[in-house]
Amino acid sequence: MRAVSGVPRKRRVKRILKRAKGYRGSKSKLYRIAREFTQRADRYAKIHRRLKKRDFRRLWILRISAASRPLGMTYSKLMSGLKKAGVVIDRKQLSELAIHDPKGFAALVETAKKAVG
């Protein structure tokens, strides 16, 4: 009996075409082209998962900087002061604090000012 890969091939093709649903033109219809474009999509997804972390850190730093300037402190001096004061808080939480609890953030800025001198 001749070995054929009918069922496994059908499953593989269906899986790829299902992932390519929504792509324009032949990218969603033809297996070979759909496979290329889903592989490309996977590469971009991996790259952008890494970039997302950088982008969010950048955003948090921007927010902290914008919130600390009116209180008379730059971002770098604020972070240095918090480190010297022994305040352990990450940038994400500091950013959220600046947005949702300005009084609490102002208290942290004062703590940093005292620590810097």
Backbone as a chain_set.jsonl record, in Angstrom:
{"seq": "MRAVSGVPRKRRVKRILKRAKGYRGSKSKLYRIAREFTQRADRYAKIHRRLKKRDFRRLWILRISAASRPLGMTYSKLMSGLKKAGVVIDRKQLSELAIHDPKGFAALVETAKKAVG", "coords": {"N": [[0.841, -1.194, 0.0], [0.479, 2.213, -0.725], [1.951, 4.984, 0.887], [0.327, 7.825, 1.871], [-0.13, 11.303, 2.587], [-2.65, 12.359, 3.232], [-4.714, 13.149, 5.246], [-3.121, 14.429, 7.361], [-1.95, 16.473, 5.799], [-4.172, 17.901, 4.922], [-5.122, 18.875, 7.364], [-2.982, 20.518, 8.098], [-2.979, 22.447, 6.042], [-5.527, 23.552, 6.403], [-5.193, 24.672, 8.943], [-3.255, 26.674, 8.5], [-4.578, 28.279, 6.567], [-6.738, 29.115, 8.062], [-5.486, 30.737, 9.939], [-4.656, 32.729, 8.236], [-6.891, 34.082, 7.572], [-8.669, 36.944, 6.623], [-6.534, 38.248, 5.535], [-5.524, 40.039, 2.591], [-6.606, 39.25, -0.725], [-4.851, 36.725, -2.524], [-3.313, 35.954, -0.424], [-4.849, 34.98, 1.579], [-6.083, 32.854, 0.45], [-4.553, 30.989, -1.07], [-2.494, 28.261, -0.31], [0.404, 28.125, -0.258], [1.255, 30.79, -0.452], [-0.137, 31.895, 1.684], [1.108, 30.577, 3.768], [3.687, 31.715, 3.717], [3.076, 34.359, 4.385], [1.899, 34.122, 6.898], [4.062, 33.207, 8.333], [5.68, 35.43, 8.141], [4.105, 37.221, 9.553], [4.3, 36.07, 12.082], [7.0, 36.533, 12.65], [7.035, 39.357, 12.792], [5.296, 39.67, 14.939], [6.777, 38.575, 17.032], [8.974, 40.318, 17.145], [7.652, 42.704, 17.79], [6.586, 42.114, 20.264], [8.788, 42.337, 21.845], [9.445, 45.032, 21.435], [7.256, 46.315, 22.528], [7.608, 46.308, 25.287], [9.707, 48.138, 25.583], [8.467, 50.423, 24.585], [6.375, 50.878, 26.414], [7.829, 51.374, 28.78], [9.088, 53.722, 28.053], [6.846, 55.402, 27.804], [5.922, 55.436, 30.488], [8.073, 56.741, 31.73], [7.945, 59.214, 30.474], [5.463, 60.15, 31.414], [5.954, 60.294, 34.191], [7.965, 62.186, 34.244], [6.583, 64.41, 33.189], [4.725, 64.816, 35.22], [6.321, 65.39, 37.407], [7.766, 67.723, 36.884], [6.166, 70.172, 37.227], [6.19, 70.16, 39.968], [8.634, 70.94, 40.634], [10.886, 69.367, 40.026], [13.154, 67.34, 38.164], [12.964, 64.383, 36.086], [15.197, 62.635, 36.309], [16.45, 63.51, 38.677], [14.41, 63.033, 40.47], [14.175, 60.202, 40.381], [16.702, 59.508, 41.298], [16.641, 60.638, 43.865], [14.555, 59.145, 45.035], [15.728, 56.642, 45.05], [17.884, 57.075, 46.799], [16.453, 57.631, 49.086], [15.466, 55.212, 49.664], [13.111, 54.292, 48.624], [11.283, 51.906, 47.063], [9.881, 51.578, 44.149], [8.375, 50.772, 41.124], [8.557, 52.056, 37.714], [6.162, 51.876, 36.332], [4.166, 51.752, 38.33], [4.677, 54.175, 39.591], [4.024, 55.935, 37.557], [1.259, 55.407, 37.299], [0.471, 56.279, 39.804], [1.045, 58.998, 39.61], [-0.912, 59.756, 37.799], [-3.426, 58.959, 38.916], [-3.351, 59.561, 41.661], [-2.465, 62.348, 42.557], [-1.72, 63.735, 44.928], [-0.452, 61.815, 46.514], [1.685, 61.262, 44.834], [2.948, 63.739, 44.894], [3.807, 63.735, 47.533], [5.728, 61.743, 47.41], [7.543, 63.005, 45.739], [8.393, 65.076, 47.408], [9.675, 63.558, 49.383], [11.797, 62.579, 47.855], [13.068, 64.999, 47.264], [14.032, 65.769, 49.798], [15.852, 63.721, 50.262], [17.715, 64.093, 48.235], [18.734, 66.56, 48.87]], "CA": [[0.0, 0.0, 0.0], [1.211, 3.46, -0.885], [1.768, 5.899, 2.023], [-0.03, 9.182, 1.465], [-0.297, 12.173, 3.763], [-3.894, 13.075, 2.96], [-5.337, 13.797, 6.404], [-2.222, 15.415, 7.983], [-1.771, 17.623, 4.911], [-5.427, 18.669, 4.954], [-5.135, 19.596, 8.657], [-1.962, 21.568, 8.049], [-3.46, 23.478, 5.125], [-6.661, 24.228, 7.059], [-4.671, 25.478, 10.061], [-2.602, 27.87, 7.941], [-5.576, 29.139, 5.919], [-7.548, 29.703, 9.131], [-4.685, 31.829, 10.507], [-4.503, 33.786, 7.225], [-8.207, 34.668, 7.309], [-8.635, 38.395, 6.776], [-5.479, 38.797, 4.687], [-6.098, 40.435, 1.3], [-6.315, 38.524, -1.961], [-4.383, 35.337, -2.515], [-2.644, 35.679, 0.854], [-5.769, 34.239, 2.441], [-6.737, 31.793, -0.331], [-3.613, 29.992, -1.572], [-1.728, 27.722, 0.818], [1.828, 28.46, -0.265], [1.385, 32.226, -0.178], [-0.638, 32.096, 3.055], [2.157, 30.105, 4.686], [4.74, 32.742, 3.746], [2.634, 35.563, 5.075], [1.694, 33.836, 8.328], [5.409, 33.161, 8.916], [6.112, 36.824, 8.258], [3.325, 37.795, 10.657], [4.883, 35.547, 13.324], [8.255, 37.253, 12.887], [6.706, 40.706, 13.254], [4.69, 39.561, 16.269], [7.859, 38.355, 17.996], [9.729, 41.574, 17.249], [6.858, 43.731, 18.46], [6.441, 41.771, 21.689], [9.969, 42.92, 22.506], [9.368, 46.497, 21.344], [6.166, 46.763, 23.39], [8.187, 46.533, 26.615], [10.448, 49.404, 25.503], [7.523, 51.52, 24.37], [5.665, 51.176, 27.656], [8.771, 51.992, 29.711], [9.243, 55.09, 27.564], [5.619, 56.11, 28.146], [5.902, 55.663, 31.933], [9.081, 57.756, 32.036], [7.399, 60.476, 29.986], [4.4, 60.565, 32.345], [6.568, 60.658, 35.475], [8.665, 63.444, 33.994], [5.579, 65.467, 33.029], [4.072, 65.056, 36.504], [7.265, 65.884, 38.41], [8.272, 69.064, 36.555], [5.452, 71.255, 37.923], [6.503, 70.092, 41.399], [9.988, 71.475, 40.785], [11.901, 68.316, 39.988], [13.273, 66.622, 36.889], [12.789, 62.933, 36.2], [16.419, 61.972, 36.78], [16.658, 63.854, 40.087], [13.361, 62.337, 41.22], [14.532, 58.786, 40.502], [17.89, 59.457, 42.146], [16.191, 60.92, 45.228], [13.787, 58.003, 45.53], [16.683, 55.56, 45.303], [18.621, 57.429, 48.018], [15.515, 57.571, 50.21], [15.121, 53.809, 49.89], [11.744, 54.024, 48.149], [11.341, 50.944, 45.964], [8.634, 51.596, 43.384], [8.735, 50.72, 39.711], [8.103, 53.185, 36.904], [4.755, 51.686, 35.976], [3.354, 52.137, 39.49], [4.895, 55.607, 39.792], [3.243, 56.581, 36.516], [-0.152, 55.274, 37.691], [0.3, 57.145, 40.98], [1.049, 60.372, 39.112], [-2.177, 60.011, 37.108], [-4.623, 58.726, 39.728], [-3.234, 60.075, 43.028], [-1.452, 63.411, 42.496], [-1.234, 64.091, 46.273], [0.507, 60.768, 46.886], [2.864, 61.475, 43.999], [3.616, 64.939, 45.426], [4.477, 63.313, 48.768], [6.938, 61.023, 46.992], [8.486, 64.012, 45.216], [8.965, 65.74, 48.592], [10.617, 62.589, 49.967], [12.968, 62.574, 46.979], [13.757, 66.291, 47.437], [14.759, 65.709, 51.067], [16.946, 62.76, 50.122], [18.732, 64.686, 47.36], [19.384, 67.579, 49.678]], "C": [[0.884, 1.255, 0.0], [0.906, 4.393, 0.291], [1.474, 7.3, 1.493], [-0.31, 10.018, 2.71], [-1.566, 13.005, 3.635], [-4.44, 13.85, 4.144], [-4.399, 14.812, 7.068], [-2.043, 16.673, 7.124], [-2.995, 18.521, 4.948], [-5.507, 19.495, 6.23], [-4.181, 20.779, 8.632], [-2.436, 22.738, 7.199], [-4.594, 24.267, 5.778], [-6.186, 25.15, 8.175], [-4.056, 26.783, 9.554], [-3.633, 28.819, 7.34], [-6.485, 29.802, 6.953], [-6.806, 30.892, 9.758], [-4.592, 33.009, 9.55], [-5.827, 34.461, 6.885], [-8.132, 36.178, 7.544], [-7.518, 39.045, 5.977], [-6.093, 39.084, 3.326], [-5.675, 39.501, 0.168], [-5.848, 37.101, -1.747], [-3.678, 34.965, -1.209], [-3.541, 34.894, 1.801], [-6.391, 33.039, 1.736], [-5.788, 30.654, -0.698], [-2.647, 29.572, -0.472], [-0.291, 28.223, 0.855], [2.057, 29.93, 0.107], [0.933, 32.536, 1.253], [0.408, 31.676, 4.062], [3.263, 31.144, 4.824], [4.312, 33.934, 4.595], [2.324, 35.328, 6.548], [3.042, 33.742, 9.029], [5.943, 34.573, 9.113], [5.402, 37.498, 9.426], [3.886, 37.343, 12.002], [6.181, 36.278, 13.669], [7.985, 38.65, 13.439], [6.112, 40.68, 14.658], [5.775, 39.405, 17.326], [8.64, 39.651, 18.231], [8.95, 42.594, 18.072], [6.521, 43.391, 19.903], [7.614, 42.333, 22.471], [9.858, 44.453, 22.553], [8.315, 47.071, 22.288], [6.691, 47.108, 24.788], [8.931, 47.867, 26.649], [9.493, 50.589, 25.417], [6.793, 51.892, 25.654], [6.58, 51.835, 28.671], [8.971, 53.462, 29.347], [8.046, 55.965, 27.957], [5.578, 56.437, 29.636], [6.879, 56.765, 32.326], [8.582, 59.138, 31.635], [6.343, 61.025, 30.952], [4.971, 61.033, 33.676], [7.249, 62.007, 35.347], [7.677, 64.61, 33.92], [4.913, 65.806, 34.357], [5.019, 65.683, 37.526], [7.77, 67.298, 38.131], [7.5, 70.206, 37.232], [5.722, 71.285, 39.431], [7.96, 70.476, 41.665], [11.084, 70.426, 40.773], [11.94, 67.652, 38.611], [13.158, 65.13, 37.152], [14.014, 62.275, 36.826], [16.687, 62.258, 38.258], [15.636, 63.155, 40.983], [13.748, 60.877, 41.445], [15.75, 58.604, 41.409], [17.507, 59.66, 43.616], [15.412, 59.762, 45.83], [14.702, 56.835, 45.873], [17.449, 55.809, 46.604], [17.741, 57.32, 49.258], [15.088, 56.135, 50.52], [13.694, 53.458, 49.489], [11.849, 53.097, 46.932], [9.972, 50.904, 45.298], [9.005, 51.624, 41.91], [8.068, 51.855, 38.927], [6.625, 53.085, 36.533], [3.856, 52.169, 37.117], [3.474, 53.639, 39.763], [4.075, 56.415, 38.787], [1.75, 56.562, 36.861], [-0.47, 56.194, 38.87], [0.202, 58.61, 40.551], [-0.291, 60.732, 38.467], [-3.352, 60.005, 38.082], [-4.564, 59.293, 41.148], [-2.152, 61.157, 43.076], [-0.891, 63.792, 43.869], [-0.193, 63.077, 46.751], [1.805, 60.924, 46.115], [3.656, 62.685, 44.505], [4.381, 64.609, 46.703], [5.773, 62.569, 48.433], [7.996, 61.983, 46.455], [9.158, 64.742, 46.378], [10.0, 64.835, 49.273], [11.914, 62.565, 49.163], [13.776, 63.861, 47.126], [14.593, 66.303, 48.702], [15.989, 64.811, 50.962], [18.089, 63.324, 49.273], [19.481, 65.789, 48.097], [19.161, 68.965, 49.28]], "O": [[1.916, 1.305, 0.67], [-0.257, 4.575, 0.653], [2.275, 7.881, 0.76], [-0.684, 9.488, 3.756], [-1.559, 14.208, 3.897], [-4.614, 15.067, 4.067], [-4.813, 15.943, 7.322], [-1.991, 17.788, 7.642], [-2.879, 19.746, 5.001], [-5.902, 20.66, 6.202], [-4.508, 21.88, 9.075], [-2.305, 23.894, 7.601], [-4.622, 25.496, 5.715], [-6.696, 26.258, 8.342], [-4.302, 27.856, 10.106], [-3.574, 30.027, 7.573], [-6.95, 30.923, 6.744], [-7.411, 31.919, 10.067], [-4.463, 34.154, 9.983], [-5.878, 35.32, 6.004], [-7.589, 36.628, 8.553], [-7.539, 40.256, 5.758], [-7.074, 38.447, 2.941], [-4.539, 39.031, 0.117], [-6.374, 36.371, -0.906], [-3.474, 33.784, -0.928], [-3.058, 34.223, 2.714], [-7.146, 32.285, 2.35], [-6.172, 29.486, -0.645], [-2.058, 30.411, 0.21], [0.177, 28.695, 1.891], [2.951, 30.251, 0.889], [1.553, 33.344, 1.944], [0.587, 32.329, 5.09], [3.724, 31.419, 5.932], [5.079, 34.446, 5.41], [2.472, 36.239, 7.362], [3.169, 34.146, 10.185], [6.579, 34.873, 10.123], [6.01, 38.248, 10.19], [3.944, 38.125, 12.951], [6.432, 36.602, 14.83], [8.605, 39.08, 14.411], [6.39, 41.561, 15.471], [5.708, 40.022, 18.389], [8.926, 40.023, 19.369], [9.509, 43.264, 18.94], [6.203, 44.284, 20.688], [7.462, 42.754, 23.617], [10.141, 45.079, 23.575], [8.467, 48.185, 22.789], [6.261, 48.09, 25.392], [8.811, 48.631, 27.606], [9.677, 51.612, 26.077], [6.612, 53.072, 25.953], [6.161, 52.763, 29.363], [9.017, 54.33, 30.218], [8.208, 57.108, 28.383], [5.247, 57.558, 30.021], [6.56, 57.621, 33.152], [8.771, 60.112, 32.363], [6.335, 62.215, 31.264], [4.532, 62.043, 34.228], [7.13, 62.865, 36.222], [7.904, 65.665, 34.513], [4.571, 66.964, 34.597], [4.581, 66.421, 38.408], [8.163, 68.001, 39.061], [8.124, 71.124, 37.764], [5.509, 72.305, 40.088], [8.451, 70.349, 42.787], [12.104, 70.585, 41.444], [10.906, 67.432, 37.98], [13.245, 64.675, 38.292], [13.898, 61.468, 37.747], [17.097, 61.369, 39.004], [15.948, 62.741, 42.099], [13.66, 60.373, 42.565], [15.813, 57.656, 42.192], [17.987, 58.946, 44.497], [15.589, 59.434, 47.003], [14.484, 56.128, 46.857], [17.643, 54.898, 47.408], [18.212, 56.965, 50.338], [14.426, 55.882, 51.527], [13.135, 52.462, 49.948], [12.429, 53.459, 45.908], [9.033, 50.287, 45.803], [9.856, 52.411, 41.495], [7.15, 52.516, 39.412], [5.931, 54.097, 36.434], [2.898, 52.908, 36.889], [2.493, 54.292, 40.121], [3.503, 57.45, 39.129], [1.063, 57.575, 36.732], [-1.537, 56.806, 38.928], [-0.622, 59.365, 41.067], [-0.752, 61.869, 38.573], [-4.173, 60.922, 38.082], [-5.604, 59.488, 41.776], [-1.052, 60.917, 43.574], [0.286, 64.136, 43.975], [0.828, 63.452, 47.327], [2.892, 60.744, 46.665], [4.886, 62.657, 44.539], [5.47, 65.134, 46.934], [6.79, 62.752, 49.101], [9.191, 61.799, 46.686], [10.362, 64.997, 46.337], [11.065, 65.296, 49.685], [13.003, 62.536, 49.735], [15.006, 63.835, 47.116], [15.726, 66.784, 48.698], [17.042, 65.122, 51.518], [19.264, 63.076, 49.544], [20.697, 65.933, 47.967], [19.68, 69.881, 49.917]]}, "num_chains": 1, "name": "protein.A"}
